[in-house]
Amino acid sequence: MLNDVLTPTSFAGLKIERPDTEAISKLNMLIYGEAGVGKTWLAGSASSVPTMRNVLYLDAEAGKATLREHPDVEIIPARRWDDYISVYNALRAGGHSYKTVVLDSLSEIAEQCKDQVMTEMKADPENESRDADIPSIREWGKLQVRMTRLIRLYRDLPMHVIFIAHAERVQLKTGKHKWMPLLNGKMQMKVPQIPDIVFFMYNQEVNGEQRRLMLTSQTDIAVAKVRGAAMPQIIGADETVTMETILNYYNKNRSEKGN
């Protein structure tokens, strides 16, 4: 009883948790960029990292061919909204060998979510005359709630979670343009707030050679962040970035930030 008073395990009926002090952290991250920059390949490279494999890849976009260099990745062609719910429930239940799950891409998953929302709308006889291709404010609201809930659920799984999204250049109210994940409406601002890590991936010539670069912190031109660790603003200029590179950077600089 005395130990419970000195070291309480709950307060106000809620469980008390302690800060994460493990040497190796679980990554939950969003990688976004234009088509063809290497997002799928990068996520698949997790299969070469002992602490990240086995890798389960939820393929919403028929990106299987891009994973040829990572033959150990196990792929589920996810074509319906319910597929993501079923996989989440199975991962949460445990009893599997997966240490990493990849969702590729959030942009396409949002379209599948919209299809589900519109199918449900049309199932109501009162909506018989409604166009199944034109969501109302109500349907857009449902889409946003379901997508953000799904992303939070996956983020909180006890494993590495990698979200992938396409990118679009958005004009801000100031007139300036900024790269952001290709998502509808308010999700474009809300979704990057959910994971601990958001990287903008792009190709650029460095010393006469095309390099895949990762922007890791917010700038005027793109949304990016790393929560809980200090990292170089750009990685990839002098090395090929893989998931092992990212994991090593994160854990090293997380440790240093803690000191």
C-alpha positions as CSV (number, residue, x, y, z in Angstrom):
1,M,0.0,0.0,0.0
2,L,2.8,2.4,0.9
3,N,4.6,1.7,-2.4
4,D,1.4,2.5,-4.3
5,V,1.3,5.9,-2.6
6,L,5.0,6.6,-3.3
7,T,4.8,5.3,-6.8
8,P,1.2,5.6,-8.0
9,T,0.1,3.6,-11.0
10,S,-3.0,5.6,-11.6
11,F,-4.5,9.0,-10.9
12,A,-8.2,10.1,-11.1
13,G,-9.0,6.6,-12.3
14,L,-6.6,6.8,-15.3
15,K,-3.4,4.8,-15.8
16,I,-0.1,6.6,-15.3
17,E,2.6,5.9,-18.0
18,R,6.3,6.7,-17.9
19,P,8.4,8.4,-20.6
20,D,9.9,6.0,-23.2
21,T,13.5,5.3,-22.0
22,E,14.2,2.4,-24.4
23,A,17.4,2.6,-26.3
24,I,15.7,1.6,-29.5
25,S,12.5,3.5,-30.4
26,K,9.6,2.5,-32.6
27,L,9.3,4.7,-35.6
28,N,6.0,6.1,-36.5
29,M,6.5,8.3,-39.6
30,L,5.0,9.9,-42.7
31,I,7.0,10.0,-45.8
32,Y,5.6,12.1,-48.6
33,G,6.8,13.2,-52.0
34,E,6.1,13.3,-55.7
35,A,5.6,10.1,-57.6
36,G,8.8,8.3,-58.5
37,V,11.1,9.8,-55.9
38,G,11.5,6.4,-54.1
39,K,9.1,6.4,-51.2
40,T,8.0,2.8,-51.7
41,W,11.6,1.6,-52.2
42,L,12.6,3.4,-49.0
43,A,9.8,1.9,-46.9
44,G,10.6,-1.5,-48.3
45,S,14.2,-1.2,-47.1
46,A,13.0,-1.8,-43.6
47,S,13.1,-5.5,-44.4
48,S,16.9,-5.3,-44.4
49,V,16.9,-4.0,-40.8
50,P,16.9,-6.8,-38.1
51,T,14.9,-4.7,-35.6
52,M,12.3,-3.8,-38.3
53,R,11.5,-7.1,-40.0
54,N,9.3,-8.8,-40.8
55,V,7.6,-6.1,-42.8
56,L,3.9,-6.1,-43.7
57,Y,3.1,-3.9,-46.7
58,L,-0.5,-2.7,-47.3
59,D,-0.4,-1.9,-51.0
60,A,-3.3,0.4,-52.0
61,E,-1.7,1.4,-55.3
62,A,-0.4,-1.8,-57.0
63,G,3.2,-0.8,-56.1
64,K,4.4,-4.4,-55.9
65,A,6.9,-4.0,-58.8
66,T,8.8,-1.2,-56.9
67,L,9.6,-3.7,-54.1
68,R,11.5,-6.2,-56.3
69,E,14.7,-5.3,-54.4
70,H,13.1,-6.2,-51.1
71,P,11.8,-9.7,-51.8
72,D,11.2,-10.4,-48.0
73,V,8.5,-7.8,-47.7
74,E,5.1,-9.4,-47.3
75,I,2.4,-7.6,-49.4
76,I,-1.3,-7.4,-48.9
77,P,-3.2,-5.8,-51.9
78,A,-5.6,-3.6,-49.9
79,R,-8.5,-2.4,-52.2
80,R,-11.3,-1.8,-49.7
81,W,-11.6,0.4,-46.6
82,D,-12.5,-2.6,-44.5
83,D,-9.1,-4.2,-45.4
84,Y,-7.3,-1.7,-43.2
85,I,-9.6,-2.3,-40.3
86,S,-9.2,-6.1,-40.5
87,V,-5.4,-5.8,-40.7
88,Y,-5.3,-3.3,-37.8
89,N,-7.3,-5.7,-35.6
90,A,-5.1,-8.6,-36.4
91,L,-1.9,-6.6,-35.7
92,R,-3.3,-5.3,-32.4
93,A,-4.3,-8.8,-31.4
94,G,-0.6,-10.0,-31.6
95,G,0.6,-13.5,-32.2
96,H,2.4,-12.5,-35.5
97,S,6.0,-11.9,-36.5
98,Y,5.6,-8.4,-38.0
99,K,7.7,-5.6,-36.5
100,T,6.8,-3.0,-39.2
101,V,3.7,-2.1,-41.1
102,V,3.6,0.2,-44.1
103,L,0.5,1.9,-45.5
104,D,1.0,3.0,-49.1
105,S,-0.4,5.4,-49.8
106,L,-2.6,7.6,-47.6
107,S,-3.7,9.5,-50.7
108,E,-5.2,6.4,-52.2
109,I,-6.6,5.0,-48.9
110,A,-8.5,8.3,-48.5
111,E,-10.1,7.6,-51.9
112,Q,-11.1,4.1,-50.8
113,C,-12.5,5.6,-47.6
114,K,-14.5,8.1,-49.7
115,D,-15.9,5.2,-51.8
116,Q,-17.0,3.5,-48.7
117,V,-18.7,6.6,-47.3
118,M,-20.5,7.2,-50.6
119,T,-21.6,3.6,-50.8
120,E,-23.1,3.9,-47.3
121,M,-24.8,7.2,-48.3
122,K,-26.4,5.6,-51.4
123,A,-27.6,2.7,-49.4
124,D,-30.1,5.0,-47.6
125,P,-33.3,5.2,-49.7
126,E,-33.6,8.9,-48.9
127,N,-30.4,9.5,-50.9
128,E,-31.6,7.6,-54.0
129,S,-31.4,10.8,-56.2
130,R,-28.0,11.8,-54.9
131,D,-25.0,11.6,-57.2
132,A,-22.6,8.9,-55.8
133,D,-19.6,10.9,-57.1
134,I,-20.4,14.2,-55.3
135,P,-19.9,14.1,-51.5
136,S,-21.7,16.6,-49.4
137,I,-20.2,18.4,-46.4
138,R,-21.5,15.5,-44.2
139,E,-19.6,12.9,-46.3
140,W,-16.4,14.9,-46.3
141,G,-16.7,15.2,-42.5
142,K,-17.1,11.4,-42.2
143,L,-14.1,10.9,-44.5
144,Q,-11.9,13.1,-42.4
145,V,-13.0,11.5,-39.1
146,R,-12.4,8.0,-40.3
147,M,-9.0,8.7,-41.9
148,T,-7.6,10.5,-38.9
149,R,-8.9,7.8,-36.6
150,L,-7.3,5.1,-38.7
151,I,-4.0,6.8,-38.8
152,R,-4.0,7.3,-35.0
153,L,-4.9,3.6,-34.4
154,Y,-2.0,2.4,-36.6
155,R,0.4,5.0,-35.1
156,D,-0.3,3.6,-31.6
157,L,0.5,0.0,-32.5
158,P,3.5,-1.5,-30.7
159,M,5.6,-1.7,-33.8
160,H,7.2,0.5,-36.5
161,V,4.6,2.2,-38.6
162,I,5.4,3.9,-41.9
163,F,2.7,6.0,-43.7
164,I,3.4,7.1,-47.3
165,A,1.6,9.9,-49.2
166,H,1.9,11.7,-52.5
167,A,2.7,15.4,-52.4
168,E,1.2,18.5,-53.9
169,R,2.3,22.1,-54.0
170,V,-0.3,24.2,-52.2
171,Q,-0.7,27.9,-52.5
172,L,-1.1,29.5,-49.1
173,K,-3.1,32.6,-48.1
174,T,0.1,34.6,-48.2
175,G,0.5,33.7,-51.9
176,K,3.5,31.5,-51.3
177,H,3.6,27.8,-52.2
178,K,4.4,24.9,-49.9
179,W,4.7,21.1,-50.4
180,M,2.2,19.2,-48.4
181,P,0.8,15.6,-48.3
182,L,-1.8,15.1,-51.0
183,L,-4.9,14.8,-48.9
184,N,-8.4,16.4,-49.0
185,G,-9.4,19.4,-47.1
186,K,-8.5,19.8,-43.4
187,M,-6.7,16.4,-43.5
188,Q,-3.8,18.1,-45.3
189,M,-3.1,20.0,-42.1
190,K,-4.2,17.5,-39.5
191,V,-2.5,14.3,-40.7
192,P,1.1,15.6,-40.4
193,Q,0.4,16.4,-36.8
194,I,-0.3,12.7,-35.9
195,P,3.1,10.9,-36.5
196,D,6.3,11.7,-34.6
197,I,8.2,12.0,-37.9
198,V,7.2,13.7,-41.1
199,F,9.8,13.7,-44.0
200,F,9.4,15.4,-47.4
201,M,11.3,13.3,-49.9
202,Y,12.6,14.8,-53.2
203,N,15.3,14.4,-55.8
204,Q,18.0,17.0,-56.4
205,E,21.3,17.2,-58.1
206,V,24.2,17.3,-55.6
207,N,27.7,17.7,-57.0
208,G,26.6,16.6,-60.4
209,E,24.7,13.5,-59.1
210,Q,21.0,13.0,-58.6
211,R,20.3,12.3,-54.9
212,R,17.3,11.3,-53.0
213,L,17.0,13.9,-50.2
214,M,14.9,13.9,-47.0
215,L,13.8,17.2,-45.5
216,T,13.4,16.6,-41.8
217,S,12.3,19.9,-40.4
218,Q,9.8,22.6,-41.3
219,T,10.8,25.2,-43.9
220,D,9.0,27.8,-46.0
221,I,8.7,25.3,-48.8
222,A,7.6,22.1,-47.2
223,V,6.0,20.5,-44.1
224,A,8.4,18.3,-42.1
225,K,9.3,17.5,-38.5
226,V,11.0,15.1,-36.0
227,R,9.4,14.9,-32.6
228,G,11.7,13.9,-29.7
229,A,15.1,13.9,-31.5
230,A,17.4,16.4,-33.1
231,M,18.3,15.5,-36.7
232,P,20.1,17.2,-39.6
233,Q,17.7,19.4,-41.6
234,I,18.5,17.4,-44.8
235,I,19.8,13.9,-45.0
236,G,20.8,12.1,-48.2
237,A,23.2,14.5,-49.7
238,D,26.3,12.3,-49.1
239,E,24.7,8.9,-48.5
240,T,21.9,6.6,-49.7
241,V,19.1,6.9,-47.2
242,T,17.5,3.7,-46.1
243,M,15.2,2.9,-43.2
244,E,18.3,1.7,-41.3
245,T,19.9,5.2,-41.9
246,I,16.7,6.9,-40.5
247,L,16.5,4.6,-37.5
248,N,20.1,5.1,-36.6
249,Y,19.9,8.9,-37.0
250,Y,16.7,8.9,-34.9
251,N,18.0,6.8,-32.0
252,K,21.4,8.4,-31.9
253,N,20.1,12.0,-31.9
254,R,17.2,11.0,-29.6
255,S,19.7,9.8,-27.1
256,E,21.8,13.0,-27.5
257,K,18.8,15.2,-27.1
258,G,17.9,13.4,-23.9
259,N,21.3,14.2,-22.6
